[in-house]
Amino acid sequence: MEALKNKHRHYIIYKPYGYLSQFQSNSRQQKKKRFLGELYNFPEGIMAIGRLDEKSEGLLLLTTDGKTSDFINSKKVEKEYYAQVDGDISANAIEALKAGVEIGFDGKKYQTKPCKAFKLDTIPNLPKHTQKIRDDRHGPISWVSITLKEGKFRQVRKMTSAVGFPTLRLVRVRVGDIHLKTMQIGDVIEVDCFF
């Protein structure tokens, strides 16, 4: 019974657009925001491993184990994102993303590390977005895959803007070997472990 009580719990969720990657806030400005606890009755001590900003969606891992969180947050684990961008992203822009671009972070200039990036040939099979997004009737759009081992605040959005193709929709589809697969927005799956 004691071993079961001390067992850590782990969850894979599809974070919806418009939710903060936290469970509560004492900030007066955030009182009307939506939090992860609305999706499921998570156990005490649960924490998000990394974050997705309010306007981003997709794969988010949650755990009660600080060591697991520290390992995944380290630079060892890849995170892959699909970004829908404004415009038909060029080969030069993709090469710039791969090499690393300069973005603003904490009021300073930051050079992103080299990463994997490529233009997706087809529109990814993702759940319908809950917010209205400009579509190709108003000019070309394209999708790009970006895989990072770092994760500065709003990094992918800042990277695509830096190469001239602002992000319209951002979905994290993979963390390490864990994929979003056929999960739907708001889904919560409890797992025994992540790796």
C-alpha angles and dihedrals in degrees: 000000000000091000091054091049091055095044113119119234126221131193138187113207139178100228110214124227111267097034125112116231091241140074103234143351136208090204112115090215091057099049091101094045125107120248136199093250088073090068100057144350096263121189123257114275095032117151136182114245101227120333144261114210120244094264094047127082141189141065116019125167122213128192144165089217116093093193092056090048092050092049095050092043089054118095091259098084123073121225118199123202133188110213123192104210136196107253137012100298112231130227088244091055091050091051090050091051090050093050094046130259135222115257135168117258127169090348093304136094115262128191110215117226120250111278143173115271136163139159114255112236093211136029107270118247098249131149114272110275115252093218126062111257127190107260135203092277085079096049136306123317129185140185127236132187115221121184119193137177091200130056121200119175110290088347100155092048091049091047096053090046090050090059093046101261111102117208116251098178129012124195126176104217103174143028111185105311094339112105132191089229110163098341115139127221110285096015116147121197123184114214134185093234140339102234 
